Amino acid sequence: MKHILKLLIFAIAILPCGCACCDDMAATVSNTTATEPNVKAFNSLFTKTTNFISYFTGDFGQPRWNSIAGIHGRYELTMQFDVDVNRTNSTLRSKTDPQFFLVEIQSIDLLPDGRVSIGYNPLTQHKFGTKEWEILIRASGDFKSIGINLIKDSPIAGFERVLPN
């Protein structure tokens, strides 16, 4: 359920609304992907990523950077950190160290009404911080370097519908 909520927040964050706020967010995301070291590393290691800022205006919650990548057709890796957004020059400043969340998808079902139901394996969820992230960067994204063995040859049917891979 937590991940369905995350996908809903993601969908709201990227829906075009035609307002200046959306233009500001797009410019800030573009600037951040080019300049923020952790984001650059994430996008370099995992080439098909989605980047966005939830609560961009700060009106309804703390603005948070999000980078999401699909891995091996069955895993979702998310990097998040709280930010201060400077809308004047479309930049941001990280307020917290990044946190990383790796989840294994067990099933993806297309419901009759067009929605997608995603089942996650609760036994293989991992949360890690900057220490492990630095090791992962040095190991070119090899999760074994931080003690996580991934299934690489058994993608989940329908994965490409929900995550770039």
C-alpha positions in Angstrom: 0.0 0.0 0.0 2.9 2.4 0.8 4.3 1.9 -2.7 0.9 2.5 -4.3 0.7 5.8 -2.4 4.2 6.6 -3.6 3.2 6.0 -7.2 0.1 8.2 -6.7 2.3 11.0 -5.4 4.6 10.4 -8.3 1.8 10.7 -10.8 0.5 13.9 -9.2 4.0 15.4 -9.2 4.6 14.9 -12.9 1.1 15.7 -14.2 1.3 18.8 -16.5 -0.8 21.5 -15.0 0.1 24.4 -17.3 1.1 26.6 -14.4 4.4 28.5 -13.7 4.9 26.1 -10.7 5.2 23.2 -13.1 7.7 25.1 -15.2 9.7 25.9 -12.1 9.7 22.3 -11.0 10.8 21.0 -14.4 13.7 23.6 -14.5 14.7 22.7 -10.9 14.7 18.9 -11.7 16.7 19.6 -14.8 19.3 21.7 -12.9 19.5 19.2 -10.1 20.1 16.2 -12.4 23.0 18.1 -13.9 24.6 19.3 -10.6 23.7 17.3 -7.5 26.4 14.7 -6.9 24.1 11.9 -5.5 21.5 12.5 -8.3 24.2 12.4 -10.9 25.6 9.2 -9.5 22.2 7.6 -9.3 21.3 8.6 -12.9 24.7 7.3 -14.1 24.4 3.9 -12.4 20.8 3.4 -13.3 20.3 4.9 -16.7 16.5 4.8 -16.9 15.5 6.8 -13.9 12.5 9.0 -13.0 13.4 12.2 -11.0 10.9 14.5 -9.4 10.3 16.7 -6.3 7.3 15.9 -4.1 5.7 18.8 -2.3 7.6 21.2 -4.6 6.0 24.4 -3.3 6.2 23.3 0.3 2.6 24.3 0.9 1.5 20.8 1.9 4.6 19.1 3.1 8.4 19.2 3.2 9.8 19.3 -0.4 11.6 16.0 -1.1 13.8 14.9 -4.0 13.0 11.5 -5.5 14.9 9.3 -7.9 13.4 6.0 -8.9 14.9 3.3 -11.1 13.8 -0.2 -12.2 16.5 -2.9 -11.9 16.6 -6.3 -13.5 12.9 -6.2 -14.3 11.9 -6.9 -10.8 13.3 -4.4 -8.3 12.5 -0.7 -7.6 15.3 1.5 -6.1 14.3 4.8 -4.7 16.6 7.6 -3.4 15.0 10.4 -1.3 16.2 13.4 0.5 14.6 16.5 1.9 15.4 19.8 0.1 15.0 23.5 0.2 13.8 24.8 -3.2 14.9 28.2 -4.5 12.3 28.9 -7.1 14.0 32.2 -8.1 16.9 30.4 -9.8 15.4 26.9 -10.1 17.9 25.2 -7.7 17.7 23.3 -4.5 19.8 22.5 -1.5 19.7 19.2 0.2 18.6 19.4 3.9 19.2 15.7 4.7 21.4 12.9 3.6 19.8 10.6 1.0 18.0 7.4 2.1 17.7 4.5 -0.3 14.9 2.0 -0.5 15.1 -1.2 -2.5 12.0 -3.4 -2.9 11.4 -6.5 -4.9 8.2 -6.7 -6.9 6.5 -10.1 -6.8 3.6 -9.4 -9.1 2.0 -6.8 -11.4 -1.6 -7.2 -12.3 -3.7 -5.1 -14.6 -7.1 -4.6 -13.1 -10.3 -4.5 -15.2 -10.7 -0.8 -14.7 -7.2 -0.1 -16.0 -5.4 0.4 -12.7 -2.3 -1.6 -11.9 -1.9 -3.6 -8.7 1.7 -4.2 -7.6 2.6 -6.9 -5.0 5.9 -6.5 -3.1 7.9 -9.1 -1.2 8.1 -7.9 2.4 11.0 -10.2 3.2 13.4 -8.6 0.7 13.0 -4.9 1.4 16.2 -3.0 2.1 16.8 0.5 3.5 20.3 1.9 3.5 22.1 5.2 3.7 25.1 7.1 2.4 27.8 4.7 3.7 26.3 1.9 1.7 25.6 4.2 -1.2 29.3 5.2 -1.5 30.3 1.6 -1.5 27.6 0.9 -4.2 29.0 3.7 -6.3 32.6 2.4 -6.1 31.2 -1.1 -7.0 29.5 0.3 -10.2 26.1 -0.5 -8.8 26.8 -4.1 -7.8 24.5 -4.7 -4.8 26.6 -7.7 -3.6 29.1 -5.1 -2.4 26.6 -4.1 0.3 25.4 -7.6 1.0 22.3 -7.7 -1.2 22.0 -10.5 -3.7 19.6 -9.6 -6.5 17.8 -12.0 -8.9 19.0 -10.9 -12.3 17.5 -13.4 -14.7 13.8 -13.6 -13.8 11.9 -10.4 -14.7 8.3 -9.8 -13.6 5.7 -9.8 -16.3 4.4 -6.3 -16.9 7.4 -4.6 -15.1 7.9 -2.2 -18.0 4.4 -0.8 -17.5 5.3 0.6 -14.1 9.0 1.3 -14.1 11.7 2.0 -16.6 14.3 -0.8 -16.7 
